[in-house]
Amino acid sequence: MNLVADVCIVGAGPGGALLGYLLAKKGISSIVLERHRGIDKEFRGEHLNRDGELVLKKYDLYDQVEQAGLLLMERIEYWHQGANIKTVTPAAGEQHVGIHVPQRNLLNVLIAASESYPHYKLMMGTKVTELIFQNGTVTGLKAKQGDQDLTIHSKIVVGADGRFSSVRRLAEMPFSTIPHGYDLLWAKIPSPKDWEPTIKNALIDGQQLALFTQAGGFIQIGWNIQEGSFPALKQQSFTPFIEKVIQAFPELTETVQAHIHSWDDFILLKVQSCQCPTWVKDGVVIMGDAAHTMSPTGAFGINCALLDADCLAEVLTEALDQRDVSAARLKNFELARRGSIETLQTLQLEKETHYHDQFNVPNLT
Ligand SMILES: Cc1cc2nc3c(=O)[nH]c(=O)nc-3n(C[C@H](O)[C@H](O)[C@H](O)COP(=O)(O)OP(=O)(O)OC[C@H]3O[C@@H](n4cnc5c(N)ncnc54)[C@H](O)[C@@H]3O)c2cc1C
């Protein structure tokens, strides 16, 4: 099958989905490819900060996401030995310290809004396999949807395909990873009755344990462990490990005992961030985690992907208007966004190094 669009976006995560909507709104024809068949992936970051909230409000999308379901966090708390030692409340004039938005709800809203435009097309279960080059400029891509081969001709290809970006690899854009020294164990449990919408942090064996309250009556447990240590941990008895969660948060005793029984109830997530020396080449641009993978610290990544989409929609519109899809023109996106991204990546590393300071408990490692 052969298809034609002004822009072909690879990846319908938060960044790609918002970009698809913004381009559709501007009358630009776009095809969005997503390798998953559905948008219901479990275990991904789902907390928005003020930046993400403002982008959604700017395009009148926030109310729809709110209707679909979200939860405003009332406090960030720091706990030590079963006691709350510090609380961060919303800044003056703010209603929350973060928002839990189930990604299903966010993506459903973005996709439904996009699909009202006839020049927008979303193709689920579709993976990019090759970029098409003409005289060194990317002019489209080849993809597979099940057994079917597709060729899409577009003026610009956008790689919004996350940390393991195929577009980045196919365009031969180099990247360097930043190690963070930790991996993350995630588990989801029902929240106890009357559990308030909070983010609670503790320090266990010198590492961060965080509880994120989720919309729909759940708590996401995020437990940092030393990078690469999970295979060895799994050889050890599970009971003393989970006892530490209960000691840190005694209120969770019943729900943890009812829902977490073994190492298999945790999902391991490898943590790293990355930087790319360039985000653009002639006819192709990468954005979001593909251009600058963010670590989970501080919950910045989705927000950055949304801000990227907002900025890139403008740059692509101008490039298409002026019939100039050269790297030099697309670079305006990178110039606008790279500085704040790199500042946040440095902040993530600092927050990780100084996490202990929140507890004022020296020498706990
Ligand atoms: C454990 C963890 C927790 C996090 N928590 C938070 C948080 O609370 N708040 C926050 O803001 N950020 C968080 N982050 C970061 C955040 O998840 C990412 O920064 C964000 O998802 C990036 O959005 P994106 O749209 O660029 O990419 P992604 O969300 O990764 O989306 C990329 C999409 O591209 C698709 N894709 C990939 N390859 C192909 C292909 N070849 N063809 C077609 N489609 C493809 C993928 O299926 C995916 O849907 C967390 C990260 C981790 C690892």
The ligand as an ORCA input file, in Angstrom:
! r2SCAN-3c Opt
* xyz 0 1
  C       9.692      4.203     35.082
  C       9.445      5.545     34.449
  C       8.564      6.425     35.058
  C       8.351      7.675     34.499
  N       7.488      8.524     35.111
  C       7.184      9.700     34.536
  C       6.190     10.561     35.084
  O       5.532     10.242     36.086
  N       5.966     11.746     34.476
  C       6.659     12.118     33.350
  O       6.418     13.244     32.851
  N       7.549     11.308     32.781
  C       7.835     10.109     33.329
  N       8.739      9.286     32.744
  C       9.325      9.658     31.449
  C       8.279      9.519     30.350
  O       7.660      8.238     30.387
  C       8.862      9.745     28.963
  O       9.753     10.834     28.986
  C       7.732     10.039     27.968
  O       6.877      8.914     27.858
  C       8.278     10.384     26.593
  O       7.193     10.538     25.696
  P       7.398     10.268     24.141
  O       6.079     10.523     23.495
  O       8.595     10.986     23.661
  O       7.805      8.722     24.041
  P       7.053      7.413     24.528
  O       6.072      7.693     25.594
  O       8.112      6.401     24.780
  O       6.229      6.973     23.237
  C       6.878      6.448     22.101
  C       5.865      5.650     21.304
  O       6.492      5.196     20.091
  C       6.110      3.846     19.838
  N       7.158      3.222     19.004
  C       8.402      2.863     19.380
  N       9.079      2.335     18.349
  C       8.229      2.354     17.278
  C       8.351      1.939     15.917
  N       9.481      1.398     15.441
  N       7.298      2.104     15.080
  C       6.131      2.648     15.554
  N       5.969      3.059     16.857
  C       6.997      2.927     17.696
  C       6.009      3.253     21.228
  O       5.194      2.098     21.254
  C       5.388      4.405     22.042
  O       3.981      4.380     22.049
  C       9.003      8.040     33.305
  C       9.892      7.158     32.686
  C      10.128      5.922     33.257
  C      11.110      4.973     32.599
*
